Amino acid sequence: MFEDKKSDVCKISSNLNECDNKPHKPHVSIGKIYTKVPVVLAELTVQVNLDACIKFPKPVLEIKDVKKQIKIVQCRLLLPTNKLFIKGFVRKNIQYASPMTEPDCNIKTISSSINSLTVDVPFSCVTEIKHYLRKPVQPATNKRSEFDFLISESLPSGFPEKDEFLSSDLSQFHQNSTQYYNELPFCELVSSNIIEWDEAIDRSHLSKDAPIGEGVFTQLEEKMVVDITLKVLQNQQIRVSSTTNDDCDDDCDDYC
């Protein structure tokens, strides 16, 4: 019954027709307008040097392919300083051939299976932004202050009748507090470039029946130079000016 419903859904089809459209002129507010948009504070390339050791679950005869991807999990500009903290991983998917059987002494061949290993190589660093395209808006600090009111009370017996007790009321508490909700800078990943050098550190040759030079290993030492290009942004208020709502290009003469 389930298969029948599934087959009915696959039979549903629709005709793909071409749709007409016409340009629409948007309304533009006139004058000096304040808006809040992401502003690029800096664009920089950070270089990270990595050295890691990767262990394979199976003996590796040969590396077939390696796919790499940068994953940023933290990119934080620590205001009011210029220090940018970066933390992330290099995701590596390694496809490799692993021997299935011992080499055949008669025809000198090795049968292999293709396996895949995915590993995250972590990195973290701190860099200083030395050149800003636009200065960040520094965070405003919270304020808190206390205040009291004067009280005047009669003194108990033992004091002159003309005297009064002047002080603040300890049974009351008064405070003025101000809290600011500042805009936190954030990052965007633009591009990355990875140069790597890998070398097996425990490679051993196969038996004498194997082809010349063949061997397997389970540990790989890799060195990487990672260049990461980032944009550091912050939401800021800016002012734009619009003088007219009637400007058109030649392409929109027919609907101006």
N, C-alpha and C positions, 0 to 999 in steps of 0.2 A: 504493500500500500504506500509506503514511504517512497519507493522508487517511482511509482506512478505520478505522485505529486511533483517529484523532482523533474521528471520528464516533461510534465505539462508546463512548468515554469520555463524550461529551455525552449519550448515552442513559441513563447510569446515574442513577438517581433514588432518593430515600428519602422515606418519609413522616415528616412533622414532627409528633410527638405531644407532648402536654403531659406534663411530668414532675412528680410530686408531690415535696414536700420537707417536712421538719419541722425546727424550730429545734434547735440543739445547744448546750448550755451548756458553755462552755470551762472548763477547769481553771485556777484562779487560785492562785498561790503566796501564802501567808500571811506577814505580817510586814513588816519593813523590808527592801526589796529594792534592790540597786544595779543600775542598768542604764546602758547607753551608747547615747545617742540624739543626733540632730542638734539643737542648741540654736540658736535665732535670736539672733544677736548684735545685729543692727541691721537695720532696714528703711528704705530711703531712696530718694529720687528724685533722680537726677543729670541735670542739664541740659547738653547738648552743643550748641554752635553750629557749623554747617558751612557752608562756601562752596566750591562745586565747579563745574567746567565739564565738560559732557558733549558729546562729538562723535558725530554720527550717521553711519553709513556711507552713507546715502541722503538726498536732500533731503526735508525734512519739511514737509508742507503743514499738518498739524494734529495735535496730540496728542489721542488718543482716550481713553486710560486710563493710569493709573499705579498699580501695586501696589507696596507697600513692606513690608519685613520687616527687623527688627533681628536681627543675628547677632553674638553676643558670643563672642570667641575667647580673651579673658583677663580675669579678674576676680580680683585677688589683693590680699588684705590683708597688707601688709608688716609683720609683727610684728617687734620689739615697738613699732613706731610705730602711728599711727592712720591712715596713708595707704592709700587704696584705689586701686589701679591698674586702669584699665578700658581695654580695647582691643576694637575690633570693626568692623563694617561695617553700612551701610544698603543692603540689597539692593533695587534698583529694577528693576522690569520695566515698560518703557514701550512701549505700543502706539501706533503713529502711522500716519498716512496719507501715502503718498508718490506724487507724480504719476507716471503711467505714460507719458503723451503730452503733447504741446503742446495748449493749449486750442483748442477748435474755435471759429473766428471767427463761425460762423453761428448756433450755438445757445448760445454762452457756457457751456460745460460743461468740467469737468476730470475725467478718469478717474484713479482712484487705486488703489493696492494697499495692503493693511494689513500692516505689518511690526512686528516686535518687537525691542527692544533690552534686554538685561539687563546691568546694571552694578553693581559694588560701590563704594560711597563710603566710604572708610575714616575712622575717627576714633579718637582716643586721648586720655585725660585722667587726671588724678590729683585725687582729692578726699579731704578729711579727714573721718573719722567723728567728729562732735562729741558725739553722744549714743548710748550703748549701752543696749539693752534688757537685756543681760547682758554683763559683761566677758568678753573672750576669755581662755582659759587661755594664759598666756605660755609660750613655748618654754623648756625647760630646756637649759642649755648643756652641751656635752660637756666632760669633764675628762680630763686626762692628766698623770700624774706619774711621775717616775723615782725609783728607790731603788737603793742599793748596799749591799754587805756588806763588813765589815772583813776583811782578810786580814793574816796575820802570817807573814813569811818571814825566813829567815836572810839576813844581809848578806854580800856577797862579801868577799874578802880586802881588807885595808886599813881595815876598820872594827873597833872593839872587839868581842870575842866576846859580851859581854853585851847589846849593842844588837841590835834587830830592825827589820826593815822593816815599817812599819805603813801601810797604805793601802787603797784599794779595787782590785778586780780589773778591769783594763782589758779583759780578754778576755771579760767578761760584761756583759750588758745586761739590766736589769730595769725593768719598767714596769707601772703600773696605769692602765688606761684605761676610762672609762665613756662610753657613748653612749646618748642618748635619742632615741626615735622619736616626735616630737611630732605632734599632730593639726593638719593644715593647714586653715585656714578656707577655705570655698568659697562660691560664690554660686548663687542661683537667680533666673531672670528672671521677674518678676511681670507687668509690663505695660510698654507703651511708647506714647508719643503724639508724632506728628510734624506740625509745622506747616511748610509749605514755600512758597516763592515762586520761580517759574521765569520766565525771560525770555530770548527769543531775542536773540542779540547780533550776528548777521550776516544778518538777514532781508532779502530783496530781493523786490521785486514781480515778478509774472509779466508776460508780454507784454501789450500793449494789448488783445489779443483775449480775455484772461481776464476773469472776473467782477471787479467792483470790489473792491479791498482784498485780493485773494488774493496770496499770496507764499509763498516757501519759505525754509528756513534749515537749517543743519547743525550749529550750535553753540548750546548752551543753558546759561545760567548759572543755578545754583540756590542758594538760601539756605534752610537748614533749622534749625529749633529742635527738638531731639530731647530729650524727657523720658523717662528710663528708670528704672523702679522695680525695685529689686533687694532681695533678702534675702541677708544675709551670715550664714552658719551655721558651726558648728564642732561636731564630735562631742565630747561631754563626758559624764563619768560623773555621774549624778544618783541621788538616793535617793527611792524612792517607798514609800508605806506602804499595805498591804492588811490590813484587820482581819478580814475574813471571806470565805468562799467561797460563802455561801448567800444573798446579797442578790439579789432578783429584782424586776423590775417586774411590774405587773399582767398584762402580756401573756404572761409566761412562767410563770404559776401552774400550768399544766397539766403542766409538765415539771420543776418545782423539786423 
